[in-house]
Amino acid sequence: MSMPRAPARNALAVTTLIDFVCRSCGFVEHADLNASHNIGRRGWWIWVTGARSTAPVLTLTA
């Protein structure tokens, strides 16, 4: 359940805070949803191309 927000003084300012707006084509999407799509696409591409991870190796010590 989402929390109710206080009324905005400037609706455009609120829209730009929560929405991603493409500067070239005008596409609008919630910023977090847009970011998750971008991260997912990168992960998928790395998976299908077989790219090696650049993350440090995790070593577990007890």
Sequence and secondary structure as in RCSB ss.txt:
>XXXX:A:sequence
MSMPRAPARNALAVTTLIDFVCRSCGFVEHADLNASHNIGRRGWWIWVTGARSTAPVLTLTA
>XXXX:A:secstr
        S HHHHHHHHEEE TTT  EEEHHHHHHHHHHHHHHHHHHHT    S       
